[in-house]
Structure formats: C-alpha cells, structure tokens
C-alpha cells in the first residue's frame, strides 16, 4: 500500500512531497501560476493507495506582486513514523508550521468488527462447552445399574451361586447439534485491471498524429467491449514557454484525445475524468527524449 504526501496548489495538480515508506525529510519549491498574484491556497494530502485525504491547508494572503514561474514558496517536511511536521516559507521568510499525527489515518477501519467477531466466537465456544458437559451428565445418569438376584441353596448344600444378569445397555445417541447454515460459495470477484496508453504530440501542436490515431482507434474498439470501464485522460507538455501556454496546450491535447475516441464509436456509460498538468510532470529531462513529455496518458480501469 503506497503512502505519499502530496501538495496541490490552486486546484491545478498534485505534486509529490514525501514518500512515507522511503523518505523521512524533503523540501519542495512552489510558484504562483499567474503574474502579480496576491493570494495562494496550498493544500496537503495523504495519498493512501490512490485515495487522497486532505490533512492541511495553507492560505497565503497579501503577497508582493511578482511574475509567475519564480519559486516563491518552500515547503519543508519531516516524518518520524508517527508525526508529520510541515514548515512553510514565503519569499524566504518563515511562515506557518503544522504538526500532523498520521496514525489515525492508518488505523484499520474493520478493527471494531474483528473485535465483535472475536467476542462472538468466544461466546459460542463457551456455550458449546456447557452443552457438552450437560449432555455427558445426562447420558451417564441414563445407564441402568444391573440388579443382582440371590438363589436359595439346595438341600444337598450346593454352593450358593449368585446369578448376575447382564443388563441390556441401550446406546444413547447424542442429541443432534445445530449446524450452522452452510453459506453458498460466492464467486470470486475479479480484480480490476489498470492499463495505461500514451499518445505523443509534436511541439506546440494539439493535433492527433498518424501513429497516435491508430492507437486511439484500437483503444476505442476495446472500450466498446468494456462499458463499465473507468477512464482517465491526462494531458502534459514540455516545460517550455509560459505556464499559461503550457496549461492551455495540455488541456487541448487531453480533450482532443477524448473527442477522437468518441468519434470512433465509443459511448461511455460514465463520463471520463479529464485532467491537464502543463509542464509540471515531465518524465525525462534528456534533450533527445524531450518528446516523451508532449503526451496524453489514457488510464483504463476495467471492471
């Protein structure tokens, strides 16, 4: 089960701050998304197996006007297996601190049920033991003691013989125990399968390329056979130009991919989730592989 601390700035995207299973400290630099912003909201989440739980919100007001893109906020984090400490700096000045106990988020929500089932098992075991003891005592009392008859001696002074008749012992069958109703075996629930497909784009372009088009046609065909599939489409771009331009480019790429799949005949029962991240989540910094950042990722969870 993955345990991450993630940060969201102005409801735009999630950025990893700390991996609780591998890191104890980390520092993250953040920036405003628009020029001359005077207020920013930074939210901190606990990501537990892809389920995000909000744990802290920083609201910064009265910012000095500056251009976007410059790192203005530093978020320091440390974790000691019990408490998460957060410290926020704004333009190099000390800001707000927070101490968050994470143990309550990791408690097993089924623990009270396990305790109740354990107490029930002890009760049934105790009740069954008392019934066995009572049944054994009743069976013992029902066994008849044989009667002994004495024969009078004869005139010839024969030896007195005592005839002991062997009693007939009736086998007492124990009372039938009440068996628990046998539950009908349930068919195993198939685990959902998560598949990720990637379509690449040329620089500053939102049009579907020939190679990507063939891939999207195949995806649309497969989705027609999975009416209950959960689909998430995420747009990205290379980290060039302005943040506003990158955000618009990644958004258009994501929606163009969605439109193309629908035009190929896919009619979803549940509308897909569409996200766009601009240049905030590059997969590489190598110049010769920079095309990998100009992409749309299609995540399909089949039920």
Backbone bond lengths (Angstrom), bond angles and torsions (degrees), N, CA, C in turn:
res aa  C-N    CA-C-N  psi(-1)  N-CA   C-N-CA  omega(-1)  CA-C   N-CA-C  phi
1 X - - - 1.458 - - 1.520 108.57 -
2 X 1.317 117.79 119.24 1.455 122.13 -179.21 1.523 109.83 -74.90
3 X 1.366 115.47 144.26 1.458 122.04 179.29 1.524 107.41 -134.40
4 X 1.315 116.59 105.20 1.458 121.57 -177.24 1.524 110.19 -123.23
5 X 1.335 115.04 150.91 1.454 120.93 167.96 1.526 106.46 -105.41
6 X 1.332 116.96 122.47 1.456 122.10 -176.42 1.536 109.91 -121.16
7 X 1.314 113.99 155.10 1.466 120.79 -178.36 1.520 108.91 -122.06
8 X 1.325 116.02 138.60 1.458 122.09 175.96 1.532 107.21 -124.15
9 X 1.328 116.29 127.85 1.467 120.43 178.75 1.521 109.20 -113.04
10 X 1.315 116.61 118.11 1.466 124.09 176.73 1.528 112.63 58.74
11 X 1.341 116.58 37.38 1.468 121.62 174.18 1.527 113.18 57.70
12 X 1.326 117.18 33.72 1.462 119.41 -176.36 1.521 112.27 -102.31
13 X 1.317 118.15 -52.03 1.460 120.15 -177.34 1.516 108.83 -161.64
14 X 1.344 114.90 164.90 1.456 121.42 -179.43 1.532 109.55 -101.94
15 X 1.338 115.75 131.58 1.461 121.92 -178.95 1.527 107.70 -121.86
16 X 1.340 117.06 132.03 1.459 120.37 -179.14 1.518 110.19 -69.87
17 X 1.327 115.90 130.30 1.457 121.64 176.26 1.523 111.12 -103.70
18 X 1.349 117.20 -43.08 1.458 120.05 -173.52 1.526 109.34 -153.49
19 X 1.345 115.97 134.74 1.467 122.22 171.65 1.524 106.85 -96.98
20 X 1.316 117.91 108.31 1.461 121.86 -172.96 1.515 112.90 -65.10
21 X 1.331 118.39 -20.51 1.459 121.13 -178.56 1.528 112.05 -90.22
22 X 1.343 118.05 -12.61 1.454 120.06 -175.52 1.526 113.10 -127.87
23 X 1.331 118.75 -24.17 1.456 121.60 -174.48 1.527 110.42 -120.69
24 X 1.328 115.68 151.31 1.465 120.98 173.87 1.523 111.49 -112.38
25 X 1.346 117.34 -24.14 1.464 121.07 177.94 1.522 109.76 -142.67
26 X 1.330 115.18 156.53 1.465 119.68 175.02 1.533 108.39 -167.93
27 X 1.338 114.44 162.34 1.466 120.80 178.13 1.515 107.92 -134.10
28 X 1.331 116.40 137.32 1.459 121.89 -177.81 1.526 108.99 -128.27
29 X 1.354 115.43 131.85 1.457 120.67 176.84 1.523 109.44 -100.92
30 X 1.341 116.27 134.65 1.456 121.83 -177.95 1.521 109.15 -126.75
31 X 1.328 115.32 163.04 1.462 120.22 -178.91 1.517 109.96 -139.29
32 X 1.312 116.47 164.02 1.457 120.91 172.33 1.521 109.30 -74.93
33 X 1.331 116.10 155.62 1.459 120.46 -176.74 1.527 112.48 -99.25
34 X 1.330 116.78 -9.51 1.455 120.57 178.97 1.535 109.01 -135.08
35 X 1.303 115.71 153.92 1.459 119.98 178.85 1.528 110.55 -68.35
36 X 1.336 114.84 142.70 1.470 123.06 172.63 1.529 113.52 60.39
37 X 1.341 116.77 33.47 1.459 118.70 175.59 1.523 110.09 -69.73
38 X 1.331 115.20 144.37 1.468 120.40 179.77 1.530 112.22 -111.08
39 X 1.343 118.12 -7.40 1.471 120.70 -179.66 1.531 108.76 -149.79
40 X 1.335 115.34 146.54 1.465 121.66 -178.35 1.523 108.22 -144.33
41 X 1.326 116.46 143.22 1.469 122.03 173.67 1.523 107.85 -115.93
42 X 1.328 116.38 124.23 1.472 122.78 178.25 1.527 107.31 -116.43
43 X 1.348 116.24 122.38 1.459 121.39 -178.64 1.530 109.72 -110.79
44 X 1.329 115.52 141.16 1.471 121.83 179.82 1.531 107.66 -114.77
45 X 1.349 115.94 132.95 1.457 121.96 -176.92 1.527 110.06 -124.77
46 X 1.332 115.62 150.07 1.459 122.29 165.60 1.519 107.27 -97.72
47 X 1.345 116.34 117.49 1.466 121.79 178.03 1.528 107.42 -97.40
48 X 1.329 115.26 106.37 1.465 121.38 -179.07 1.520 108.20 -112.48
49 X 1.350 115.06 100.99 1.470 121.09 -178.12 1.519 110.85 54.11
50 X 1.355 116.21 52.00 1.459 124.52 176.15 1.529 113.14 67.51
51 X 1.326 117.43 15.47 1.457 121.36 172.04 1.525 107.56 -110.77
52 X 1.339 117.10 116.13 1.463 121.42 -175.45 1.530 110.90 -92.26
53 X 1.329 115.04 128.14 1.458 122.22 -179.96 1.530 108.12 -118.14
54 X 1.339 119.91 118.08 1.477 120.61 179.43 1.524 110.88 -67.59
55 X 1.340 117.46 130.34 1.463 121.22 -178.31 1.523 112.59 -123.37
56 X 1.354 119.24 -17.39 1.458 120.59 -179.37 1.520 109.94 -162.35
57 X 1.344 115.76 145.45 1.465 121.24 176.61 1.532 108.95 -134.68
58 X 1.348 115.18 125.13 1.459 121.24 175.42 1.530 108.45 -103.36
59 X 1.323 117.33 128.48 1.461 122.21 175.49 1.524 108.33 -115.39
60 X 1.338 115.64 115.76 1.463 120.59 -178.67 1.523 108.55 -109.17
61 X 1.318 117.07 125.00 1.465 122.11 -179.30 1.526 110.18 -122.04
62 X 1.323 115.05 168.36 1.468 122.72 176.98 1.524 112.20 58.00
63 X 1.345 115.95 44.10 1.461 120.39 176.69 1.523 109.98 -73.25
64 X 1.327 116.23 146.17 1.458 120.06 172.84 1.524 109.33 -70.83
65 X 1.309 118.96 134.95 1.479 120.65 -178.14 1.531 111.20 -61.71
66 X 1.334 115.14 126.80 1.464 121.77 176.37 1.524 108.47 -146.84
67 X 1.331 116.48 163.98 1.455 120.05 178.37 1.526 109.30 -75.90
68 X 1.326 115.56 152.38 1.464 120.17 -179.85 1.528 109.81 -74.03
69 X 1.326 115.17 163.23 1.464 120.89 177.94 1.507 113.50 97.09
70 X 1.331 117.83 -21.57 1.461 120.72 178.48 1.531 108.99 -84.60
71 X 1.349 117.70 134.70 1.477 119.42 178.63 1.517 110.94 -66.28
72 X 1.316 116.79 117.16 1.463 121.29 -176.02 1.529 112.18 -114.66
73 X 1.330 116.76 -20.09 1.452 120.26 -175.81 1.527 109.11 -123.23
74 X 1.320 116.42 138.92 1.457 122.61 174.83 1.536 107.44 -123.79
75 X 1.329 115.40 123.14 1.463 120.88 -179.17 1.527 107.94 -112.58
76 X 1.336 116.33 111.61 1.460 122.34 179.17 1.530 108.70 -94.56
77 X 1.331 116.37 140.90 1.466 120.48 -179.20 1.524 109.54 -137.34
78 X 1.330 115.86 145.33 1.465 122.43 173.58 1.521 108.44 -146.20
79 X 1.354 115.88 146.30 1.465 121.29 -174.71 1.523 108.69 -139.44
80 X 1.356 117.72 132.68 1.471 122.29 -177.92 1.521 111.98 -121.08
81 X 1.333 116.77 34.60 1.473 124.98 179.71 1.529 113.19 73.21
82 X 1.324 118.37 -3.01 1.461 121.26 177.21 1.528 111.77 -133.77
83 X 1.340 115.32 -47.09 1.468 119.98 -172.40 1.521 109.44 -121.90
84 X 1.336 115.50 136.15 1.457 122.78 173.95 1.526 108.16 -101.14
85 X 1.329 116.17 123.11 1.456 121.66 177.80 1.526 109.18 -105.78
86 X 1.331 116.65 131.45 1.454 122.71 179.49 1.525 109.34 -123.37
87 X 1.322 116.35 138.70 1.466 121.77 176.30 1.524 108.26 -136.31
88 X 1.320 116.79 124.94 1.459 122.24 -177.16 1.528 109.64 -109.24
89 X 1.347 115.76 131.34 1.454 121.93 173.18 1.525 108.90 -114.76
90 X 1.323 116.15 138.59 1.459 121.98 -179.12 1.530 108.38 -119.85
91 X 1.338 116.22 117.41 1.468 121.85 -177.92 1.531 111.43 53.20
92 X 1.331 116.15 39.62 1.459 121.51 177.64 1.513 114.77 83.57
93 X 1.321 118.58 -6.93 1.461 121.79 -179.02 1.523 109.88 -99.24
94 X 1.327 115.16 144.99 1.453 120.85 -179.51 1.516 110.64 -64.84
95 X 1.337 115.50 132.00 1.459 120.27 -179.62 1.522 111.54 -114.74
96 X 1.302 116.10 -130.15 1.462 121.77 -173.79 1.522 111.23 -88.44
97 X 1.350 116.59 145.27 1.463 123.46 173.83 1.519 109.48 -112.11
98 X 1.322 115.93 155.64 1.472 119.96 177.52 1.516 109.03 -148.30
99 X 1.324 115.89 143.00 1.466 123.16 176.36 1.516 107.49 -124.53
100 X 1.327 116.52 117.67 1.470 121.45 -172.16 1.528 109.36 -122.75
101 X 1.328 116.24 123.36 1.466 121.64 176.30 1.529 108.52 -85.25
102 X 1.338 115.99 116.64 1.465 120.62 -174.39 1.523 113.07 -91.83
103 X 1.344 117.43 -8.54 1.470 119.02 -174.93 1.524 112.08 -58.24
104 X 1.344 116.12 -36.93 1.470 118.46 -177.16 1.522 112.48 -65.73
105 X 1.358 117.26 -23.14 1.463 119.60 179.61 1.521 112.45 -81.56
106 X 1.347 116.72 -14.59 1.462 120.27 -177.35 1.522 112.65 -104.17
107 X 1.338 116.57 1.85 1.464 118.52 179.57 1.517 110.30 -66.76
108 X 1.326 114.34 146.73 1.470 120.66 178.53 1.524 108.68 -75.99
109 X 1.336 116.07 113.92 1.466 119.58 -177.82 1.528 112.56 -67.54
110 X 1.352 117.09 -14.66 1.460 120.01 179.97 1.528 111.78 -94.02
111 X 1.361 118.48 2.89 1.454 120.96 -176.99 1.523 112.11 -58.95
112 X 1.356 120.78 -45.85 1.474 118.99 177.75 1.526 112.76 -58.62
113 X 1.334 117.17 -35.35 1.458 119.95 178.59 1.522 110.53 -66.57
114 X 1.371 116.42 -41.75 1.468 119.71 178.41 1.528 110.82 -61.78
115 X 1.335 117.21 -39.64 1.461 120.09 179.60 1.526 110.45 -64.70
116 X 1.345 116.40 -43.37 1.469 120.64 179.22 1.529 111.03 -61.73
117 X 1.344 116.38 -43.22 1.469 119.51 179.11 1.525 111.02 -65.05
118 X 1.342 117.18 -36.58 1.459 120.29 177.86 1.518 111.98 -64.36
119 X 1.353 116.91 -43.21 1.464 120.49 177.71 1.526 111.48 -64.07
120 X 1.327 116.26 -37.80 1.462 119.99 178.08 1.517 111.10 -64.69
121 X 1.338 116.55 -40.29 1.470 120.14 179.16 1.529 110.99 -64.07
122 X 1.351 116.60 -41.11 1.465 120.13 178.41 1.523 110.78 -63.53
123 X 1.341 116.05 -40.78 1.472 119.88 179.23 1.531 111.34 -62.54
124 X 1.348 115.37 -45.03 1.468 118.68 -179.82 1.529 111.68 -64.94
125 X 1.345 115.64 -38.26 1.465 119.43 178.73 1.519 110.66 -65.28
126 X 1.335 117.61 -42.00 1.463 121.59 179.65 1.528 110.46 -65.99
127 X 1.329 116.71 -44.36 1.468 120.64 -180.00 1.519 110.91 -63.62
128 X 1.330 117.00 -40.70 1.462 120.54 179.11 1.513 111.98 -65.10
129 X 1.340 117.49 -35.96 1.472 120.17 178.76 1.517 111.70 -66.17
130 X 1.325 116.91 -41.99 1.466 119.85 177.94 1.530 111.12 -63.21
131 X 1.324 117.58 -37.37 1.471 120.68 -179.70 1.525 110.21 -66.99
132 X 1.339 117.88 -39.49 1.464 120.26 179.61 1.525 111.45 -64.77
133 X 1.340 116.38 -41.09 1.467 119.70 179.34 1.526 110.43 -63.82
134 X 1.346 117.59 -44.92 1.468 121.38 -179.86 1.524 111.00 -63.66
135 X 1.345 116.95 -39.83 1.458 120.74 -179.65 1.516 111.13 -65.99
136 X 1.354 117.22 -39.44 1.464 120.86 179.73 1.518 110.56 -65.36
137 X 1.360 116.28 -40.14 1.458 119.80 -179.44 1.523 111.10 -65.91
138 X 1.322 117.65 -40.78 1.461 120.78 179.20 1.519 111.15 -64.87
139 X 1.324 118.19 -39.95 1.466 121.26 179.92 1.527 111.17 -66.02
140 X 1.325 117.22 -36.56 1.474 120.92 179.97 1.514 110.71 -67.19
141 X 1.315 118.81 -40.29 1.465 122.06 -179.07 1.515 112.63 -68.70
142 X 1.297 118.10 -23.63 1.474 121.48 -177.67 1.522 113.06 -81.81
143 X 1.336 119.57 -8.28 1.473 121.73 178.68 1.528 108.62 -78.57
144 X 1.368 119.59 119.19 1.469 124.64 -175.98 1.527 111.01 -78.25
145 X 1.331 116.49 137.67 1.472 122.08 175.01 1.519 108.67 -79.99
146 X 1.351 120.71 128.65 1.468 122.69 -176.71 1.531 111.54 -65.50
147 X 1.355 116.92 139.37 1.475 122.11 176.93 1.511 109.64 -82.90
148 X 1.349 118.90 137.89 1.474 124.10 -178.55 1.531 107.58 -108.80
149 X 1.369 119.44 119.85 1.481 124.41 179.14 1.516 109.23 -104.82
150 X 1.344 116.51 140.33 1.470 121.56 -178.95 1.516 109.35 -105.87
151 X 1.355 119.14 131.24 1.468 124.71 -179.59 1.524 108.90 -94.86
152 X 1.344 116.23 132.78 1.463 120.50 -179.11 1.519 110.43 -66.07
153 X 1.338 118.64 141.09 1.466 121.10 179.76 1.518 110.95 -67.09
154 X 1.342 121.02 149.16 1.465 126.91 178.17 1.511 109.49 -81.95
155 X 1.378 115.51 171.13 1.454 120.95 179.67 1.500 112.19 -64.85
156 X 1.286 117.31 -27.30 1.458 121.10 -177.27 1.513 111.06 -83.17
157 X 1.353 115.35 19.18 1.455 122.10 176.84 1.517 111.97 50.02
158 X 1.285 113.22 48.16 1.459 117.01 176.03 1.521 109.13 -69.60
159 X 1.236 112.94 156.88 1.458 118.63 177.72 1.519 108.89 -66.29
160 X 1.324 113.30 131.71 1.459 118.53 -179.48 1.524 108.97 -68.35
161 X 1.306 111.17 123.13 1.468 116.67 178.30 1.529 109.91 -105.77
162 X 1.205 113.51 133.10 1.473 119.52 177.33 1.513 108.52 -101.89
163 X 1.301 112.85 115.48 1.469 118.41 179.92 1.529 109.22 -91.91
164 X 1.263 113.20 114.32 1.460 118.90 178.37 1.509 108.29 -100.58
165 X 1.288 115.15 113.94 1.461 118.50 179.20 1.518 109.54 -82.02
166 X 1.299 113.32 134.61 1.465 118.81 179.60 1.517 109.52 -82.62
167 X 1.280 116.71 118.99 1.475 118.49 -177.51 1.512 110.75 -71.11
168 X 1.317 113.05 151.58 1.457 118.40 173.20 1.525 108.25 -84.94
169 X 1.313 114.31 120.68 1.466 119.28 -179.41 1.516 108.44 -98.75
170 X 1.289 113.63 112.82 1.460 118.60 179.64 1.521 109.24 -78.41
171 X 1.300 114.59 127.11 1.474 119.49 178.86 1.518 109.36 -69.73
172 X 1.312 114.46 121.43 1.467 120.60 -178.17 1.508 108.37 -94.62
173 X 1.286 114.63 116.69 1.457 119.54 178.83 1.526 109.32 -78.57
174 X 1.310 117.36 132.36 1.477 118.53 177.72 1.520 110.96 -64.72
175 X 1.325 113.54 148.06 1.454 118.38 178.38 1.522 109.87 -61.00
176 X 1.305 114.09 138.84 1.485 116.51 -179.39 1.519 110.32 -63.10
177 X 1.300 114.31 135.08 1.474 118.80 176.78 1.513 109.64 -84.61
178 X 1.298 113.13 147.67 1.465 118.87 178.77 1.517 108.18 -77.46
179 X 1.289 116.19 116.12 1.473 120.05 178.76 1.512 109.73 -87.83
180 X 1.301 113.81 145.17 1.466 118.23 177.04 1.516 109.87 -66.52
181 X 1.293 114.87 144.72 1.458 119.69 177.64 1.517 109.84 -61.50
182 X 1.311 112.49 127.94 1.463 117.24 178.74 1.512 109.41 -73.40
183 X 1.307 114.98 121.02 1.459 119.37 -179.50 1.511 110.86 -75.43
184 X 1.277 114.50 139.58 1.461 119.19 177.06 1.510 109.43 -67.57
185 X 1.322 115.62 127.77 1.470 119.88 -178.13 1.519 109.81 -61.56
186 X 1.315 114.21 130.60 1.454 119.12 178.91 1.513 110.51 -88.82
187 X 1.275 115.44 143.92 1.456 119.32 177.17 1.515 109.30 -67.10
188 X 1.335 117.44 136.82 1.466 119.09 179.66 1.519 111.58 -61.29
189 X 1.331 114.94 138.50 1.469 120.45 179.40 1.508 108.94 -82.70
190 X 1.290 116.14 124.92 1.460 120.38 -178.38 1.518 110.25 -67.57
191 X 1.325 115.03 135.32 1.453 119.81 176.85 1.531 109.88 -68.70
192 X 1.360 117.66 138.80 1.470 119.05 177.17 1.520 110.89 -65.59
193 X 1.328 115.75 145.31 1.457 121.90 -178.50 1.526 108.47 -108.16
194 X 1.318 116.32 126.09 1.459 121.51 -178.22 1.522 109.13 -104.92
195 X 1.335 116.80 120.86 1.454 122.06 178.77 1.519 109.03 -121.23
196 X 1.337 116.42 141.72 1.458 121.41 -179.47 1.522 109.15 -124.33
197 X 1.329 115.83 128.67 1.459 122.41 178.18 1.530 108.11 -120.11
198 X 1.340 116.07 149.12 1.462 120.87 -176.21 1.526 109.74 -127.33
199 X 1.329 115.63 131.59 1.464 122.06 173.32 1.529 107.81 -114.98
200 X 1.348 117.06 129.57 1.454 121.29 -176.45 1.537 110.86 -100.29
201 X 1.352 115.84 156.28 1.456 122.54 -176.78 1.531 109.42 -129.71
202 X 1.315 115.04 158.74 1.460 121.05 175.10 1.523 109.63 -85.79
203 X 1.341 118.96 162.43 1.473 121.26 -175.00 1.530 112.65 -56.33
204 X 1.344 115.27 134.83 1.476 123.34 175.72 1.529 112.55 54.96
205 X 1.318 116.14 31.98 1.466 120.89 -175.63 1.521 108.74 -130.27
206 X 1.331 116.56 138.36 1.468 121.18 177.69 1.527 112.02 -112.37
207 X 1.339 116.85 2.79 1.458 120.37 -178.77 1.521 111.95 -76.78
208 X 1.338 117.07 149.80 1.462 123.33 179.56 1.531 109.39 -77.61
209 X 1.333 117.19 123.18 1.458 121.44 179.38 1.538 110.32 -80.65
210 X 1.334 115.39 164.97 1.467 120.32 -174.68 1.525 111.84 -60.81
211 X 1.332 116.78 -44.05 1.466 119.87 -179.35 1.526 110.93 -64.91
212 X 1.334 115.63 -41.87 1.464 119.36 178.99 1.521 111.19 -68.05
213 X 1.342 117.34 -34.15 1.468 120.99 -178.45 1.525 111.29 -61.87
214 X 1.337 117.44 -42.56 1.456 120.39 179.88 1.527 110.57 -65.00
215 X 1.333 115.91 -38.37 1.459 119.95 178.87 1.531 110.88 -65.79
216 X 1.338 116.96 -41.05 1.463 120.74 -179.26 1.524 111.69 -68.24
217 X 1.352 116.90 -33.29 1.468 119.91 175.94 1.524 110.81 -62.63
218 X 1.323 116.13 -42.49 1.467 119.94 178.60 1.522 111.04 -65.86
219 X 1.348 116.35 -39.27 1.464 119.87 178.70 1.525 110.58 -63.67
220 X 1.343 117.12 -43.16 1.466 120.67 179.15 1.520 111.05 -61.29
221 X 1.331 116.18 -39.09 1.463 120.34 179.16 1.524 110.59 -65.38
222 X 1.338 116.93 -42.66 1.460 120.48 179.13 1.525 111.37 -65.70
223 X 1.330 117.26 -39.29 1.467 120.54 -177.69 1.526 112.34 -66.27
224 X 1.335 116.63 -26.86 1.468 119.11 177.41 1.529 110.99 -65.04
225 X 1.333 116.73 -22.02 1.465 121.32 177.40 1.530 111.79 -92.24
226 X 1.340 117.53 -1.96 1.468 121.58 -178.76 1.529 109.31 -128.23
227 X 1.324 118.06 72.32 1.476 119.97 -173.91 1.522 113.67 -63.98
228 X 1.335 118.21 -23.47 1.461 120.51 -177.53 1.513 112.66 -100.37
229 X 1.307 117.92 11.16 1.462 120.95 -178.84 1.526 110.71 -65.93
230 X 1.335 115.46 145.37 1.466 122.44 174.50 1.518 107.73 -99.69
231 X 1.319 116.92 122.06 1.469 121.78 -173.30 1.530 109.26 -118.48
232 X 1.335 115.45 133.58 1.458 121.53 175.16 1.529 108.47 -126.43
233 X 1.317 116.96 128.23 1.464 122.74 -178.03 1.525 108.12 -116.98
234 X 1.349 116.18 123.05 1.462 121.55 -175.29 1.522 110.04 -124.10
235 X 1.342 116.22 129.08 1.458 121.79 -179.46 1.518 112.18 -102.61
236 X 1.361 116.19 143.34 1.462 122.43 -179.33 1.536 108.59 -140.41
237 X 1.333 115.70 167.30 1.459 120.05 173.96 1.524 108.84 -152.96
238 X 1.311 116.05 169.52 1.461 121.03 178.81 1.529 109.62 -70.07
239 X 1.323 115.19 156.37 1.462 120.42 -174.64 1.530 110.75 -85.81
240 X 1.321 115.13 65.16 1.469 121.35 177.00 1.522 108.94 -130.49
241 X 1.332 117.05 163.31 1.461 120.36 179.62 1.514 111.77 74.65
242 X 1.330 116.32 -158.86 1.464 121.87 -178.78 1.521 110.10 -92.75
243 X 1.332 115.97 158.29 1.452 120.07 179.21 1.528 110.94 -63.17
244 X 1.325 116.89 -39.07 1.459 120.25 178.28 1.524 111.29 -62.07
245 X 1.345 116.54 -41.61 1.461 119.99 178.33 1.519 111.65 -67.21
246 X 1.340 117.12 -39.92 1.460 119.89 179.46 1.518 111.13 -65.31
247 X 1.324 116.28 -40.33 1.459 119.94 179.13 1.531 111.17 -63.12
248 X 1.333 116.88 -45.45 1.469 120.22 179.37 1.523 111.06 -63.32
249 X 1.345 117.05 -40.79 1.462 120.88 -177.76 1.525 110.79 -65.22
250 X 1.323 116.84 -45.82 1.466 119.34 -178.95 1.528 111.50 -66.55
251 X 1.334 117.58 -34.19 1.464 121.30 178.45 1.529 110.63 -66.58
252 X 1.313 117.67 -45.82 1.465 120.66 -179.44 1.528 110.92 -64.78
253 X 1.313 117.63 -38.27 1.458 119.80 178.22 1.530 111.02 -62.01
254 X 1.329 117.06 -43.84 1.464 120.55 -179.49 1.524 111.38 -62.57
255 X 1.329 117.17 -46.25 1.468 119.75 -178.11 1.528 111.72 -71.62
256 X 1.328 118.62 -29.98 1.467 120.21 176.00 1.521 111.06 -66.21
257 X 1.340 116.87 -38.78 1.463 120.46 176.97 1.523 110.16 -64.10
258 X 1.332 117.36 -44.30 1.466 120.57 178.24 1.523 111.07 -60.02
259 X 1.327 117.36 -45.14 1.465 120.67 -179.46 1.526 111.19 -63.11
260 X 1.339 116.96 -39.04 1.463 120.08 -178.75 1.537 110.86 -64.23
261 X 1.337 116.38 -43.96 1.470 119.70 -179.52 1.526 110.53 -64.03
262 X 1.323 117.12 -40.84 1.462 119.28 179.40 1.526 111.02 -66.36
263 X 1.323 116.79 -37.96 1.468 120.17 179.09 1.529 112.02 -64.61
264 X 1.326 116.21 -21.44 1.463 120.04 177.79 1.525 112.25 -84.60
265 X 1.323 117.59 6.21 1.461 120.10 172.45 1.512 115.37 109.10
266 X 1.331 118.02 3.18 1.464 119.31 -179.34 1.524 109.73 -83.33
267 X 1.345 115.95 125.27 1.463 122.00 177.30 1.534 106.89 -119.84
268 X 1.328 118.57 98.94 1.472 120.82 -174.43 1.523 112.52 -74.30
269 X 1.349 115.75 142.18 1.463 119.44 172.17 1.529 110.53 -72.32
270 X 1.316 116.09 -37.15 1.464 122.24 176.97 1.517 108.99 -115.87
271 X 1.324 117.32 126.48 1.454 120.67 -177.03 1.530 110.04 -62.63
272 X 1.337 118.06 134.89 1.469 120.89 -177.65 1.530 112.15 -63.97
273 X 1.316 115.59 157.98 1.467 122.54 173.61 1.528 108.03 -89.27
274 X 1.314 117.49 126.23 1.473 121.70 -178.93 1.524 108.62 -116.06
275 X 1.341 116.00 126.55 1.459 121.64 178.50 1.524 109.36 -130.68
276 X 1.325 116.31 158.91 1.466 120.55 175.67 1.522 108.32 -144.94
277 X 1.329 115.50 138.36 1.456 121.32 -170.79 1.532 113.78 -123.23
278 X 1.309 118.68 5.25 1.459 119.72 -179.06 1.519 110.47 58.77
279 X 1.325 117.10 -132.05 1.458 120.97 179.49 1.514 113.19 -104.44
280 X 1.347 118.03 21.16 1.463 121.54 -173.44 1.516 113.75 -78.74
281 X 1.338 119.30 -16.31 1.460 120.69 -176.47 1.528 111.50 -129.19
282 X 1.318 117.76 65.19 1.469 119.32 177.55 1.528 111.10 -70.32
283 X 1.320 116.70 147.92 1.462 120.74 177.18 1.516 111.75 -96.43
284 X 1.344 118.03 -12.51 1.457 121.25 179.40 1.524 109.46 -155.82
285 X 1.331 114.74 155.31 1.459 120.72 174.96 1.530 111.44 -116.13
286 X 1.344 116.39 2.97 1.455 120.74 179.55 1.529 109.91 -74.88
287 X 1.306 115.75 132.54 1.464 120.33 -175.59 1.520 111.51 -61.57
288 X 1.353 116.59 -39.24 1.464 119.20 -177.21 1.534 112.30 -73.43
289 X 1.336 118.39 -12.23 1.463 121.24 -179.82 1.524 111.66 -116.43
290 X 1.327 116.91 16.46 1.462 120.27 -174.10 1.530 112.25 -63.19
291 X 1.337 116.46 -20.30 1.471 119.79 179.47 1.531 111.17 -62.78
292 X 1.329 117.75 -24.25 1.461 120.58 -178.92 1.524 112.45 -66.30
293 X 1.327 116.50 -19.29 1.469 119.77 178.04 1.524 112.47 -81.10
294 X 1.357 117.09 -19.78 1.477 121.28 179.25 1.534 107.19 -90.21
295 X 1.307 116.94 85.10 1.456 118.99 -168.10 1.522 111.34 -148.97
296 X 1.345 113.18 165.53 1.459 122.02 168.37 1.540 106.33 -129.14
297 X 1.318 116.18 125.93 1.466 121.47 179.02 1.527 109.16 -100.09
298 X 1.327 115.52 131.78 1.467 121.88 179.78 1.522 107.51 -114.48
299 X 1.334 116.81 111.20 1.449 122.31 179.50 1.525 109.27 -101.45
300 X 1.341 116.14 125.42 1.460 121.53 -177.50 1.521 108.71 -122.36
301 X 1.327 116.73 119.52 1.463 122.51 175.50 1.514 107.40 -107.45
302 X 1.331 116.30 106.21 1.470 120.62 -178.81 1.515 109.39 -84.97
303 X 1.328 115.64 137.80 1.470 121.05 -177.62 1.526 110.75 -94.05
